[in-house]
Amino acid sequence: MFTTGFKFFFGIGMALATGAVFYGYTTGGNHMGPLSMGWKGGIGEHLGYSLLLGLGVTAMTVALFLVFFRDADPAAQAHYMGVEQIPTNSLVTASFWPVVGAFAVGTMAIGLVLHTAVFVTGLVVCGVVAIEWLMDGWADRATGDPEANRALRNRVMAPIEIPALGAAIVALGVLATSRILLATSKLGSVVVAGVVSVLILGIAVLFARKTRINKNILAGSVLLLAVAVLVGGIVATVTGERDFHPHEVHDAPHGTDTGEGH
Amino acid sequence: MTMTDSPPAANTALAAASPRVVGLFDALTTTDHKRIGRLWIRSGLLGLLAATLVGVVLTIENSNSSPDDVFGGINNYFQYFSLYRFGLVLLVVAPLFVGLATVVVPMQVGATNIAFPRAAHGAVWLFMIGAGTTVVSVVSGGGWGALDGVTGAEQDAIALTLAGTGLVIVSLLAASVCVATTVVSLRTSGMNLMRVPLFAWSMLVAAGVWLLTLPVALSNLVLVYFDLRGGPRTPESFGIAEGSNAIYSQIGWLVEQPQIYAFAIPVLGVLGTIAPVVAKRRHAQHVIAVALIGLFGLLSVGGWSQPWFQGDNYDEKFVFIVFGLFAAIPVLGSIGAAADTIVGRGSDGDPDPGADVGGERGLAGLLSVYGLGAIGAALLLLAGTVAGLARVIQPWDLGDRTTVTSVMNLVLFSAAAAAIAGIWFWAPKIGGRELPVSTGRLAMLDVVAGAVLLGGADFVNGFLETPAFGYQVAGSSAPLVAEPSNQGFVEAMNVVGAIGAVLIALGALAVFAAMAKAMRSSGAVDDNPYGGQTLEWTTSSPPPPGNFSEPPGRVVSEAPLLDTVNENGEEA
């Protein structure tokens, strides 16, 4: 149940936390201050108390981390799998969710500066990554056979993933295209709409004709798109919003429609 | 945690879980720690090249009396000055060591992979995104504050710099958890903490200190972010909007002692690992070296020594002085222990029976790239900690002088030199090929000699009452360029510093040249070409997925390979 690493760090954490309380009371702490981190009373000398308690809490956090994520414990892993020998190869299969998660966190950080909608987009993607990551982690440990694990994971997640991904692609495409149409002139918007239509048709034909697409090309395209979104966000932040020049409404007699400003 | 099927035999079934990785798709989805580590190392080396080039321009600018000609204003100079400092710590030294640790530490402790490989992979990508955001935002007018007041678009760019820096710190924290957990929880049978190789041990200590202190930096960033966005609403406001170096002041402790030492803890681990290899015998003082690395880690905890907690005179506090006075001791002790190993006759007084495990010996070993690098880096670190010791001697009043810059440059380039030495030493395991020796020696000599000139010039200038730039702009009442007592000599020393910076940049270029040369080379590499004594040298070069074709046997000492060699120098 409790791994060696957990015992080691939890022991250190408890000793340091106890030391912090002792230090607090011996350096002027009063009432319940050292026990309640200053909520009910003084904690004594701040620096030493903070250092000791900070170290203690960090150690205990690491301890909890170790006991919750038992995949970092080969003995526990072997016990869980019901095998005598500790596995020689990693159970953790390849996954693109860490990279997606990194871009999602990056999007959140940029969104914090740029626009709430960008931040929320990043947050939503982070939520999706968390669920997918958890499912991958669960499937990796389901059986000792990686192929069976993969099939099991897909059986649970594919009915959710495929419609959701399709909806997201359509929504993103519509949103991006609408922004472009709004930013270009009347003639430009017609050209853009035509190009986008041809692109959609072309990609659909490509998908229909090729049953298998090179994974590297697909990954490269997705990576380029993600980088483009981030770079676009950074550039937009740095350059700021473009200037708006609203039509001026000249003074006109009441009840007179000049036709300007519309 | 549900068992849905009876598991087959672990070894055969799990072999399929780590397929050979090729192409971009596999690079984006890999959970192989070697591939993840290589990404960290490449990012760090790219950062090294960029930072050293910025350093060259800064030092050349310093060589004349007005420090803002090239940059077109004191504010721009301030931005690149900050980028150089924070860049060296967060975008060069930390990722280089994290990369080395990600590749090497799991093999050193006999693990098949790093702990939480997906988190490790996510961390390196988060690092690259954060680093890119930081650099682009600084170049575009952001940075860590603005001396001439913050305007609309500039505020966004500064906020973006803060966000990018935060991402970098979060990524380093995630990577630290992976490395530390690997050492704590994935050690092979028989490897207690006293038998952990010194590099792995130093990374455990470093990761622990980073986990303790980098969240403090993150908190500083959050505070100044809210202040930047919300304006001066409280008495504790930093006054960022009005124009100051307040943001730099809040996180400047990252590049000052004692925290700066935290990024050089692995220097002692690299020295402790390479010294026995050069000497062809066990480390003479392994247990003492373990304790000294731990002590150095303790003395490098620096989140508390900053204006937020201690006020502006934090460097006059008793604890700060004590940390500064004692930091040189574990470094000196580690160098002594390494010297005892190289010059002495082994821990038991007799020549080690494992002396014939291959590799260069004696002077040739010392003159190898990794030998030169490990020793040079350790001596640089000693010089840095001694400069730090001088800084805390109150009657000398060096706290706001260029001595501070000297400590930073000496310590950080000591760390960079150690990382380069590590890359050369573990190259067969990192990339499956050896790196060229002649170019490596050139790079190493350039970096070490350049760091001596750069750090030495600032150290001397500190005694000539030359104020450090960060302190010059800290208070609005202080003059931006103070008159030193001997202006001519100070300028001459600045030229020496500039020569040092150029040498370091040439060293960084030489590293890239060596890597390019190695990429073109082909041919098999021995499993253990240098006579390494730890578990990573028991596997092939490059190592297979899962690292070991067979699980390592029970470890009974800190040098398992010497345990398998009998008294005749043959494999047991």
Interface residues (C-beta under 8 A of the other chain):
Chain A: T3 T4 G5 F8 F9 H46 L47 S50 L51 G54 L55 T58 V62 F65 L66 F69 D71 A72 D73 P74 A78 Y80 M81 G82 V83 Q85 I86 P87 T88 N89 S90 L91 V92 T93 A94 S95 F96 W97 P98 V99 G101 A102 F103 V105 G106 A109 I110 L112 V113 L114 W133 D136 D140 R141 A142 T143 G144 D145 P146 E147 A148 L152 K215 N216 L218 A219 G220 L223 L230 V231 I234 T237 V238 T239 G240
Chain B: M1 T2 M3 T4 D5 S6 P7 P8 A9 A10 N11 A13 L14 A15 A16 A17 S18 P19 V21 G23 L24 F25 D26 L28 T29 T30 T31 A111 T112 N113 A115 F116 P117 R118 A119 H121 G122 A123 W125 L126 M128 I129 G130 G132 T133 V136 S137 S140 G141 G142 G152 A153 D156 A157 A159 L160 A163 G164 G166 L167 V170 S171 V177 A180 T181 T182 V184 S185 L186 G208 L211 L212 V301 W304 F309 Q310 V319 P545 G546 F548 E550 P551
